[in-house]
Amino acid sequence: MAELGLLNEQSAVRRLRLGDVRLTYVVDGAMAMVAGAFFPTTPTQYWRDHPEALDAHGRVAASAGGLLVERGDRKLLIDAGLGPFRGPLSVGKEPFGAADSGSLPDILAELGVDPGEIDTVAYTHLHLDHVGWAFVDGRKFFPNARYLVAAQEWAPHDHGVTVPGVIAETTVVPMRGNHELIGEGEEVWPGVHAIVTPGHTPGHSSFIVSAEAGRIVVFGDSFHTPAQITHPEWGSTPDTDSEGVLKARARVLGELERPGTLGFGAHFGDQAFGRVVRDGDGAAVWEPVATEFLRAAPRDL
C-alpha cells in the first residue's frame, strides 16, 4: 500500500513505479547530521520553527543507499551507499554527524537481487557515502557492472588533486581502470541521461530517468534537505564550491519543475521521493509522494 513517510525518520525501503520503470531505494544505513554543523548557513530559527525536520535527538535524518532502477530485465544502481561503517562523520577533524551503515547487500538479497545482476552503477559523485559498496577488498562488489563517473568528477584525481570527502585508498585507487567516463547529456543507460551539476564536488552529476509515465530527477547531493529546495542559498559543509552549488541547484530546480517530473533525494529522511511545487507565496517546496513500503529502515541512530 502506498503511504507517506516522515521527514525526521531514517528512510524505509520504498518503491515507486513510473510506467515501465521500477525504482527502489535500497537503503544502506542511517546518518544523522548535527544541524548547526552540517548546515552552517541555515538560520537557527529555522530549526526552531520546523521541529518536524529534526529527529528525537534534534538531528537531521539523512539515510544513505542506492536507487535501484529496473526496466525489463536490466538493472541500474545509482550510487552505492556508505558501506560498512559505524561512528562519527566529519570533514577533517570537525564532526558534523554520525552513521550506522552496511545493510545494502542484505537489502538487495531481500529484494531478490544478486550484485552480479546489476549491469551498471552510476555515481553522482565520489564521496564516501555514495561509493561505500563500490569495492570490497579492492574488488568490484558489483562484478558485472559498468562503473560510470563524470569526467569532471574524475579529472582532479588524474592530476593528483585531493578532493575533500573522497578516500583515495578505498575509492580512487581501485576505481582506476575500473570505470568509464561520462559527460553532459549522455544517455548512460536506456532512458537515463546524465546532467553534470558541479559544485558539491568538481563533477557532481544528476541523472534523469525517463519512463512512459513521466520522469524522475535523481539529484544526489545537489540538495541535502528539503529546506534547501526553498532556500538554495543555504549551503552544506561538504560543498567544495558554493557558487557552483547555487548554479547546480538552479539547474536542478528547473528540471524538477518541468511537467510530469518527480525527484529523488537520498538524504531526505523518509521522504526521498517527491516533487517540487510552489506554495502560496510562490516559493519552491518539496512535496513528498506516496510510495510502496517494502520494509522498515534497516538501521537507526
N, C-alpha and C positions, 0 to 999 in steps of 0.2 A: 504494500500500500504506500502511495506517495505521501510524504509528510515534510514539514519544515523542521530543521534543527535550530539550535540556539547558537548565537554568535560567541558566547562566553564558554562554550564547551569544546573539547577536542573533537575533531571530526569523526563521525561514524563512517563505516564503509558504505558508500552510497553510489547509486547507479542512475543514469539518465539516458533515455532512449531518444534519439533525434533521427527520425526516419529510419534509414538503413544503417545507421551507426549506433553502436552501444558504447557508452562512456562510463567507466567505473573508477572511482577514486580508491586506489589501492593504498591504504594508509599504512605508513611505516611506523609512526610513533607520534609522541606528544612533544610539543615545545611550548614553553610558557615564557613570555617576554616581560621584563620589567618596563612598564610603560614609559617612565621618565628617562630610562637609559637607552631603550631601543628607538623611541620616538622623541628625540630631544627637542624638536621644534613644535611639537604638539602642545598647546596650552594645557596646563594642569587643570584648568577649569573644565576643559572638555571632558576629561575622565570623571570629574565630579558630576557633571551634567548627564553623563551616559554610563551609569553603573552597569547597564546591560552589556557593555563592551568589555567588561572585566570579569575574570573568574572569581571564585570564592576567596582567593588569596590576593586579589587586586592586580592580577597579571593579565596580559593579553594572550588568549589561547591561539596557538599557531601551529597546527599539525604539519607533519611532513609526510611525503609519499610520492606516488607517481600516478598519472592519469592513464589508464588502460583504454585505448581506442580500438574497437573491433569493427571490422567491415568484412562481411563474408567470412572466409577462413583466415584472414590476415589479422595480425595483432601488432599495434604500435604502442610503445610506452613513452610518455612524455615525462621525463625526469625519473630519478631512481632513489628518492628518499634520502634519509640521513645515514642509514646503515646502523650497525650495532654500536650504540653509544648511550651512555648514561652519565650525566654530570652537567657542569656549568657550561654555558655558551658565552663566548667573548670575542672581542676584536682586540688583539694584543693582550694586555693584562686586565682590561676593563670588562667585567662580566655584565651581560645585559639580559641573561635569562638562563633557562635550564632545559634539559631534554631527557627523554627516556624513549629510545627508539630501537628498531631492529626487527619489526614484525612483517616487513614486506614479503619475504619468502613464504611465511605461514599463510598470509592473506591470499597470495597467489594460489597456494595449494588448496585453500578453502574454495576458491573460485574455479578450481579445476584447471588451472593454467600452469604448465611447466615452463620454467625460464627459457628452455630451448625452443618453445613455440613462438616466442616474440621475435619478429623478423627485423624490427627497427626500434632503436631507442634514440629519441631526440632530446637533447639537453637544452633547457632555456639558458643555462649558464653553468659555470663550473664550481660554484660554492658548494661546500661540503654537504649541505642539507638537500642538494639536488643530484648529487652523484654518489651517494653513500654506498649503493649496491652495484656501481659500475664494474668494480673489480673486487675480487676476493683472493687474497694471497697472490696478487699480481696477474690474475687471470680473469677474463671476462665472465661475469656472473650470468650474462645472457649470451651463451656461446655462439648462437647463430645470427645474432642481431648486427645490423649496421649501426655504428655509433656516430651520431650526427652532431657536429658542433659548428657554430657560426665561425666563419673565417676571421671576423673581427674579434671574436672571443678568444680564439687560439693564438692570434698574432703575437701578443705580448710574450707568450711562452716560447715562441721561436726566436725571440730576441733577448731572452734571459731576464725579462722584466717580472718582478714579483707582484702578483695581484693579491691584495688583502682578501682573506677568506678562502683562498684556494690552497689546498695542501698538495704541494708538488710531489711528495714521495708516494702518496696513495692515489693521486688523480693524474697529474701531468705525466709522470714517468711511465706508468702503464698505458696511458692513452696514446703515447707516441706510436705511430704505426698501426693503431687500432681504431682509427676514427676517419670519418670523411668530413670535409669542409663543405658547408652550405652557405648560401648567400641570400640577399634580399629578394623576396618574391618567389623563391624557388619552391616548386612542388616537391616536397620531401617524402611523400607517401601519398597513395591515391586520395585525392580530395583534401590534402593538408598542405598549406603553404606557410612558409616562414616569413616573418617580418622582423627585421633587425631593429631592436629598440634599446640602443646602448644608453648607459647612464648608471644603472645599478652596478653593472660591470662593463668592461670595454665593448663586449659584443653580445650583451644580453639579448635574447630572442624571444619572441612570442610566436604562437602557432595558431592559424585559423583553420578550423576543421569544418568543412562544408559537407552538408548532407541534404537529402531530399526535402527535409522539413525545416531547413534553416541552417544556421551555422553557430559555432561557438569559438570564442577567442580564449585561448589558454595563455594567460599573460604573465606567468611566473612571478618574479619579484618586482615587476613594474609597480605593483601595489602590495603592501603587506597587511593592510587592514582597510575595511570599507570606509573609514573616516578619510582616507587619502583620496578616495573617489570624489568626495565632496570638496576636500581641501588638498589638491595635488601639490601645493607648496609645502606641505608638512613632510619632511624627509624621514629617512630611516638611517640609523647609524652605519650599516654596512655599505651604503651607497658610495660609489667611488667618484661620481661626477654629478653634483647637484643640479647644474644647469642641464646636463644631458637627461637627467631623470625627468625634469619638467617637460622637455620636448617629447620624451618617450611616453609620458603619461598623457600628454595632449593627443598624441597619435593613437594610442590605445583607446582612449575615451572616444575618439572619433569613430574608430572601428566598432566599439561596443554600442554606440548609439545608432548604428545603421539598422534598418528594419530587419526583423527576424533574427536578431543576434543575441546570443547568451554569452556569459563569461564564466571562466573557471579560475578561482583564486585559491591556490593550495593552502595558503596560510589564513584563510578567512574563517577560522573556527569551524563550527559545524554548519556553515552557510557557504560552502565553497562554490556551489552552482547558483548563478543568479543572472540578473540583467541590470542595466543602468537605465534609470528613469529620471525625470525631472520632477521636483517637488513643487509646491505651490509658489515658492519664491524663485523658481527657475534653476535651483541648484541640482547638480547631478547627485544621485544617491543610488546605493546598491540595494536592489530588491531581490532577496533570495527566492528561489523557485523550489517547489516541492519535488523531491526525488525519492527513488525507491530505497528504503532502508534495508541493507543486507545483513549488517551486524554492528554491534556497538564498537566504539573506539577500542582498539586493542591495548592501548596503554593510556595512562593518565599521570598527572603530576600534582 
